């Protein structure tokens, strides 16, 4: 649900940094009332300022703060002060990503730590001892167990929500409720002796990569992870049953990081392509995707997306709702260029459970995939198997700069610091003061602050904002 966000970059020198949150973070208390409008997230004790935000999945959220030069990841439940996560003291965190029930963090030295669902945590060195709470190194070479829980289908999520109580009947049933309750923040999971936490790796694992590989950003999906190195190489691990690891086959489990051949695999030799603008087509002709390396990555529920340095968008994984943007509902087992966007330089991309949103260098927003709750922002609820340019009045003369997707909602931050959200709103995750779904982008009021980055979780949204000097 993350984007390799460049939203942390600042074009104007700003002062105070705040994190706002809205929506629902059940944690261990699913009966909590959703937050319908933005509220300020308090800094942990001793924290000096916020640095970045990362949306989470199953009832948690993450943000990075600076404390006397030491960066650390915090995670917390709905309406409570975040708690520092027990990372090694030498790990200065610069980037982070959160999936459905696992987290990934990148250090200033290019190392990667991950924790959460064991199937998402590759073999490596684990830091932490649940019996003492101390940060120690121990071997984690045991085989990771495969969690059989699948992503839920759209039919299990009931009808579109309307005005009224957000805590009303939910046809998802006990299974998802139990999942929300079971997967608590990482530290709580570490302290629990319940058998329900057997599939959780509560302490951070240092991911083992090839010698010399330095990671600069990460993305986390439903049960898979992508990492981007400083030379533009993508690495992936976790669950790959729909091709979301881009390795050319339906690999259910990749227990150690493998390079994803994004550029080299972009010869679509057997595909009949008809670009939507009618400017190019080929039958059985191979073509090479523009670019020589990958500069941005994103993970959805079961699909992935990357952007090359030339601005080409490639997608792979689950395609049932058109979320790969290839004009079909087929799964894509290898990174495949979204051919209808060739000629448009794509700068940012984010992926949700069933949809994908990307933004161009000109600040335009394109959407494709599932649209059951208006998450594409097209003004309708029909799915789109090809990218569709959003022409909503609210986006007229607006230059989108940062994009993020939750499970069924979307958000962008504009160049001038405004925030727009749309899609599913049963838990107030659009921040508009109600629980009414929106199928067009709607502006979120953050008076007196300039938005710089946004991170959508499955049922919530986090915003990093600053006060102008």
C-alpha positions in Angstrom: 0.0 0.0 0.0 3.1 2.2 -0.1 4.8 4.3 -2.7 8.4 4.9 -2.9 7.5 8.3 -1.8 9.4 11.3 -2.7 7.0 13.2 -0.5 9.7 13.6 2.2 11.6 16.0 -0.1 11.1 19.6 0.7 11.2 22.4 -1.8 10.6 25.1 0.8 12.3 25.3 4.2 9.6 24.5 6.8 9.5 24.5 10.6 7.4 22.4 12.8 6.5 18.9 11.5 3.3 17.2 12.7 1.6 13.9 11.9 -2.1 13.9 11.5 -4.2 10.7 11.5 -7.8 9.8 10.8 -9.8 6.6 10.3 -9.6 3.5 12.3 -6.7 1.8 14.2 -8.3 -1.0 16.1 -5.2 -2.7 17.5 -6.4 -4.8 20.5 -9.5 -2.8 21.0 -11.7 -3.1 17.9 -14.7 -1.4 19.6 -13.0 2.0 19.4 -14.8 4.8 17.6 -13.3 5.8 14.2 -11.7 9.2 13.9 -13.6 11.1 11.2 -11.4 14.2 10.9 -7.7 14.8 11.2 -6.2 14.7 14.7 -2.6 15.3 15.7 -0.6 12.3 16.7 1.5 13.0 19.8 5.2 12.4 19.7 6.6 9.7 22.0 8.2 10.9 25.2 11.5 12.6 24.4 10.9 12.7 20.7 12.0 15.9 19.0 10.1 15.9 15.6 8.4 13.7 13.1 10.3 12.7 10.0 8.0 10.5 7.8 4.8 8.4 7.8 4.0 4.8 6.7 0.5 3.4 6.6 -0.1 0.0 8.1 -2.6 -2.7 7.6 -4.0 -4.8 10.4 -4.7 -2.2 13.1 -1.4 -0.4 13.4 0.4 2.6 11.9 4.1 3.7 11.7 6.0 6.9 11.6 9.6 7.8 11.9 10.8 10.5 14.3 14.2 12.1 15.1 15.3 12.1 18.7 18.7 13.7 19.3 19.9 12.4 15.9 18.6 8.9 16.5 15.8 7.8 14.2 13.4 5.1 15.2 10.2 3.6 14.0 7.1 4.0 16.2 3.9 2.0 16.0 0.7 2.5 18.0 -3.0 1.8 18.4 -5.9 4.0 17.7 -5.9 7.2 19.8 -2.9 6.3 21.8 0.6 7.8 22.0 2.9 5.8 19.7 5.6 3.6 21.3 9.2 3.3 20.0 9.9 0.0 18.4 12.9 -1.9 19.8 15.3 -1.6 17.0 19.1 -1.9 17.5 20.5 1.5 18.8 22.8 1.8 15.9 20.0 1.5 13.3 19.2 5.0 12.2 16.0 4.6 10.2 15.5 6.8 7.1 12.6 5.0 5.3 9.9 2.6 6.3 6.9 0.7 4.9 4.0 -1.2 6.4 2.0 -4.0 4.9 -1.0 -5.9 6.1 0.8 -7.4 9.1 4.5 -6.8 8.6 6.8 -3.8 8.6 10.1 -3.0 6.8 12.6 -0.3 7.7 15.7 1.0 5.9 18.7 2.4 7.8 21.0 5.2 6.8 23.6 2.5 5.9 21.3 0.8 3.4 20.4 -2.2 5.7 16.9 -3.6 5.9 15.0 -4.7 9.1 11.7 -6.4 8.9 9.2 -7.9 11.4 5.6 -9.1 11.5 4.1 -12.2 9.8 6.9 -14.8 9.7 6.3 -15.6 6.0 7.2 -12.0 5.3 10.4 -12.2 7.3 13.3 -13.9 5.4 16.1 -15.7 7.2 18.5 -13.5 8.9 19.6 -12.1 12.3 16.9 -11.4 14.8 17.4 -8.7 17.4 15.5 -8.9 20.6 14.7 -11.4 23.3 11.1 -11.7 24.3 12.0 -13.1 27.8 14.2 -10.1 28.7 13.2 -7.4 26.3 16.8 -6.7 25.6 18.2 -6.1 22.1 20.4 -9.1 21.4 21.4 -11.0 18.3 20.4 -14.6 17.8 20.1 -17.0 14.9 16.9 -17.0 13.0 17.6 -19.8 10.5 14.6 -21.9 11.3 12.1 -22.3 8.5 9.5 -19.7 8.3 5.9 -21.1 8.7 3.4 -20.3 5.9 0.4 -18.4 7.1 -2.6 -19.7 5.2 -4.8 -16.7 5.7 -5.7 -15.3 2.3 -6.7 -11.7 1.4 -10.5 -11.3 1.7 -12.6 -11.0 -1.4 -14.5 -7.8 -2.2 -17.9 -9.6 -1.8 -17.1 -10.0 1.9 -17.1 -6.3 2.5 -20.8 -5.5 2.1 -22.4 -2.6 0.3 -21.1 0.9 0.0 -21.4 2.8 3.2 -23.6 5.8 3.7 -24.2 8.4 6.3 -24.7 7.0 9.8 -22.8 5.0 12.3 -19.4 3.6 11.2 -19.7 0.9 13.7 -22.8 -0.7 12.2 -23.1 -4.2 10.9 -20.2 -5.5 8.9 -20.6 -8.6 6.8 -16.9 -9.4 7.0 -17.8 -11.6 10.0 -15.7 -12.9 12.8 -12.7 -14.0 10.7 -11.5 -10.5 9.9 -12.4 -9.2 13.3 -10.3 -11.9 14.9 -7.4 -11.0 12.6 -7.6 -7.4 13.5 -7.6 -8.3 17.2 -4.9 -10.9 16.9 -2.3 -8.8 15.1 -1.4 -6.2 17.7 1.5 -3.8 17.5 4.8 -5.6 17.3 6.0 -5.1 20.9 2.7 -6.4 22.3 3.0 -9.4 20.1 6.4 -10.1 21.5 5.2 -10.1 25.0 2.2 -12.3 24.3 2.5 -16.1 24.9 -0.8 -16.8 23.1 -0.7 -19.4 20.4 -2.4 -16.9 18.1 1.0 -15.1 17.8 2.9 -18.2 16.6 3.0 -16.8 13.1 4.4 -13.4 14.2 8.1 -12.5 14.2 7.7 -9.7 16.8 11.4 -8.6 16.9 13.2 -7.0 13.9 15.2 -9.3 11.6 18.2 -7.9 9.7 17.6 -9.0 6.1 20.5 -10.8 4.5 21.3 -9.4 1.0 24.2 -9.9 -1.3 27.5 -8.3 -0.4 27.6 -4.6 -1.4 23.8 -4.3 -1.9 22.6 -1.0 -0.4 18.9 -0.5 -0.1 17.4 3.0 -0.4 13.6 2.4 -0.2 11.1 -0.4 0.6 7.5 -1.3 -0.1 5.3 -3.7 1.7 2.1 -5.4 0.4 -0.3 -8.0 1.6 2.3 -10.7 2.2 5.2 -9.6 0.0 8.0 -7.1 0.1 10.0 -5.2 -2.5 13.3 -3.3 -1.8 15.1 -0.9 -4.1 18.9 -0.6 -4.1 21.0 2.5 -4.8 21.8 1.2 -8.3 18.1 0.7 -9.2 17.8 -3.0 -8.7 14.6 -4.4 -7.2 14.7 -7.3 -4.7 11.7 -9.2 -3.5 10.6 -11.8 -1.0 7.5 -13.3 0.6 4.4 -14.7 -1.0 4.3 -14.7 -4.8 1.3 -16.9 -5.8 -0.1 -14.4 -8.2 3.2 -13.2 -9.7 3.6 -10.2 -7.3 7.3 -11.0 -7.0 7.8 -10.7 -10.7 9.8 -13.9 -11.1 7.9 -15.3 -14.0 6.0 -18.0 -12.2 3.5 -18.5 -9.3 6.0 -19.0 -6.5 4.0 -19.4 -3.3 7.0 -18.6 -1.0 10.3 -16.9 -1.5 12.1 -17.1 1.8 15.1 -15.0 0.9 15.5 -11.8 -1.2 15.8 -12.4 -4.9 16.5 -9.9 -7.7 13.4 -9.0 -9.7 14.4 -8.7 -13.4 12.3 -5.6 -14.2 14.2 -4.0 -17.1 15.5 -7.2 -18.7 12.1 -8.9 -18.6 10.3 -6.1 -20.3 10.3 -7.6 -23.8 6.6 -8.4 -24.3 7.2 -10.5 -27.3 4.0 -12.4 -27.4 1.6 -9.7 -26.4 -0.8 -7.9 -28.9 -0.6 -4.3 -27.9 -2.9 -1.5 -28.9 -2.2 1.7 -27.2 -5.2 3.7 -26.1 -4.0 6.7 -28.1 -3.6 4.5 -31.2 0.0 5.7 -31.8 1.7 2.3 -31.6 0.9 -1.4 -31.9 2.8 -4.6 -32.5 2.0 -8.2 -33.1 4.7 -10.6 -31.9 7.2 -7.7 -31.9 9.5 -7.3 -29.0 10.1 -3.9 -27.5 12.2 -2.6 -24.7 10.7 -0.5 -21.9 12.3 2.9 -21.7 14.9 3.2 -18.9 17.9 1.5 -17.6 17.1 1.2 -13.9 14.1 1.3 -11.4 13.6 4.5 -9.4 10.4 3.8 -7.5 8.5 0.8 -6.2 5.0 0.1 -4.8 3.2 -3.0 -3.4 -0.5 -3.6 -3.3 -2.5 -6.5 -1.7 -1.2 -9.0 -4.3 0.3 -6.9 -7.1 3.3 -4.7 -7.5 4.4 -1.7 -9.6 7.7 -0.1 -10.4 8.8 3.0 -12.3 11.9 3.3 -14.4 14.3 6.2 -14.6 12.7 7.1 -18.0 9.2 7.3 -16.4 7.8 4.0 -17.7 5.4 2.1 -15.4 5.6 -1.6 -15.0 3.1 -3.8 -13.1 3.0 -7.5 -12.1 0.9 -9.8 -10.0 -2.8 -10.2 -9.4 -4.9 -8.8 -12.2 -8.5 -9.9 -11.5 -9.8 -6.3 -11.3 -7.5 -4.8 -13.9 -5.1 -3.5 -11.3 -2.2 -4.2 -13.5 -3.5 -1.8 -16.1 -2.9 -4.1 -19.1 -6.4 -4.0 -20.5 -7.3 -7.4 -19.2 -8.0 -9.2 -15.9 -5.1 -11.7 -16.3 -2.3 -12.0 -13.7 1.1 -10.7 -14.8 3.8 -13.0 -13.7 6.7 -10.8 -14.8 7.1 -7.0 -14.8 5.2 -5.7 -17.8 5.0 -2.2 -19.2 1.7 -0.4 -18.9 1.8 0.3 -22.6 -1.1 2.8 -22.7 1.1 5.2 -20.6 4.1 5.1 -22.9 5.0 8.7 -23.8 3.7 9.9 -20.4 6.5 10.3 -17.8 5.2 8.6 -14.6 6.8 10.0 -11.4 4.8 8.3 -8.6 2.7 5.1 -8.0 0.8 3.5 -5.2 -1.1 0.3 -5.0 -4.2 -0.8 -3.0 -5.9 -4.1 -2.5 -7.5 -4.1 -5.9 -6.4 -0.8 -7.5 -3.5 1.3 -8.6 -3.0 5.1 -8.8 -0.1 6.8 -10.5 0.9 10.4 -11.1 2.7 12.0 -14.0 5.5 14.5 -14.2 2.9 17.0 -15.2 0.9 16.3 -12.0 -1.9 14.4 -13.6 -3.5 11.4 -11.8 -4.2 8.1 -13.5 -6.2 5.3 -12.0 -7.1 1.7 -12.8 -8.3 -1.5 -11.2 -11.2 -2.3 -8.8 -13.6 0.5 -8.1 -16.2 -1.0 -5.8 -16.0 1.9 -3.4 -15.0 4.7 -5.7 -11.3 4.3 -4.9 -10.4 5.2 -8.5 -11.9 8.6 -8.2 -13.6 8.5 -11.7 -17.0 9.5 -10.5 -18.4 6.0 -11.0 -18.0 2.5 -9.6 -16.9 0.6 -12.7 -13.6 -1.1 -12.7 -11.0 0.1 -15.2 -8.5 -2.3 -16.8 -6.6 0.5 -18.5 -5.3 3.7 -16.8 -7.9 6.5 -16.8 -7.0 10.1 -16.4 -8.9 11.7 -13.6 -10.6 14.9 -14.7 -12.5 15.7 -11.5 -13.2 19.4 -11.0 -11.4 19.3 -7.7 -8.2 18.4 -9.5 -8.4 21.1 -12.1 -5.3 23.2 -12.1 -3.9 21.0 -9.4 -0.4 19.4 -9.6 -0.3 16.1 -7.8 3.0 15.3 -6.2 2.6 12.4 -3.8 0.2 9.4 -4.0 -0.8 6.7 -1.6 -3.4 3.9 -1.6 -5.2 2.1 1.3 -7.1 -1.1 0.8 -10.0 0.7 -0.8 -9.2 4.4 -0.6 -6.7 6.7 -2.2 -5.0 10.0 -1.4 -2.7 12.6 -3.1 -0.8 15.5 -1.9 -0.4 18.4 -4.3 2.7 20.5 -5.0 1.2 23.4 -3.0 0.5 21.2 0.0 -3.1 20.3 -0.3 -4.5 16.8 0.4 -7.3 15.0 -1.5 -8.9 11.7 -0.6 -11.5 9.4 -2.1 -12.9 5.9 -2.0 -14.1 3.8 0.9 -15.0 5.8 4.0 -16.8 3.4 6.4 -14.2 4.2 9.1 -13.6 7.8 8.3 -10.4 7.0 6.4 -11.0 10.0 4.1 -10.8 12.5 6.9 -13.9 14.4 5.7 -15.9 14.4 9.0 -18.3 11.6 7.9 -18.5 8.0 6.8 -19.8 8.6 3.3 -17.8 7.1 0.4 -16.6 9.4 -2.3 -16.0 8.5 -5.9 -14.3 11.8 -6.8 -11.3 13.4 -5.0 -12.3 15.6 -2.1 -10.1 18.0 -0.2 -9.2 17.3 3.4 -9.0 20.4 5.6 -5.7 20.8 7.5 -5.8 24.5 8.4 -2.5 26.3 8.9 -0.3 23.4 7.8 1.2 22.4 4.5 1.0 18.7 3.6 4.2 17.0 2.5 3.6 13.2 2.5 0.6 11.0 2.9 0.4 7.3 3.8 -2.8 5.3 3.6 -3.3 2.2 5.8 -6.1 -0.2 5.2 -8.6 1.6 7.4 -6.7 4.9 8.2 -4.6 7.6 6.8 -1.5 9.4 8.1 -0.3 12.8 6.9 3.0 14.5 7.4 2.5 18.3 7.5 4.6 21.3 8.3 3.9 24.9 9.4 5.2 27.5 6.9 8.0 29.8 8.0 
